[in-house]
Amino acid sequence: MNDKLKDIVYSDLFRYTGNARRTKHIYTTYLQELMCTPEFHYISLMRRTKYYYDEINNKEGFLKFLCQVRYDFFNWRLTRQSHKYHIQIPYDTKIGKGFYLAHFGRVIIHPKAEIGYNCNVSTGVVIGTQFRGKRKGAPHIGNFVWIGANAIIVGNITIGNNVLIAPGAYVNFDVPDGSIVIGNPGLIRRAPGATLSYINNTIQFDEYNVMSDTTSVNTASYPTRQSRLR
């Protein structure tokens, strides 16, 4: 893996291992987690497939052919893992670094949905599109969002930063920063520390001394642990 791919894959890895389970050689930690954690295995394949798909258009000649071969291989493996573990997250879904699937099992995310940094998604979650009406489209989900088991999020809505979606909640409306959404139909409760202790091992800087990418996140709205307490 080159630095660009390492940056995002190892950021996801840190969400699972933190420093407690990190070995001296990070690639050893990566291989251990790959073999032992099906949900991280899926995320890693998704990241690799997306990376090589993008690289096809950035290369010429033999390098382009090589990227095409790698894309085909990882896409094939991703499809197999999807069928095996019932995780349906297309590789071209826009998902920020530090993505965490709490358990393997049925998870469905529409490819037009957008998810920010340090987000947790539990089993049974559906993040889908609405096909008509004023909310036609897919959700935009911010940073530090925890989504509980069997929650449903649909439509062209915006979920803010530091938001907790309770298990079984149905969300088809905008949710402001620092909120908890409960029930079906969903109800909003303001809570500045909504995700405190729910989202751990968060990525706020370059954990593994590889290339940082801060251009795709609005750092002004990227909450720290201290700001989530206020």
Secondary structure, DSSP 8 states (H G I E B T S, - for coil): --HHHHHHHHHHHHHHHTTTT--SSHHHHHHHHHHH-HHHHHHHHHHHHHHHHHHHTT--HHHHHHHHHHHHHHHHHHHHHHHHHTEE--TTSEE-SS-EESSSS-EEE-TT-EE-SS-EE-TT-EEE-B-SSTT-B--EE-SSEEE-TT-EEESS-EE-SSEEE-TT-EE-S-B-SSEEEETTTTEEEE-TTTTTTTS-S--SS-TTSS----TTS-GGG---HHHHH-
